[in-house]
Amino acid sequence: MRTTLDLPDDLLREAMTVTGIPTKTKVIVAALNGIVRKTRLAGLKDFKGKVDPDIDLDALRDRKCPY
């Protein structure tokens, strides 16, 4: 999708330099992916202490592959 953005040149150049990403488009996509990942991980914190996985690790380690 084409979008026109007014971005600070110095910030964009710095982001390209520190990441080693060669194009403006790729550095913006990487930044957006980082935001999405960070937000999703933050959402997982809401489940802390609420999930009780009743898993027997010893039983899982002894299981055999059916293939």
Secondary structure, DSSP 4 states (H G I P E B T S, - for coil): --------HHHHHHHHHHH---SHHHHHHHHHHHHHHHHHHHHHGGGTTT------HHHHHH-----
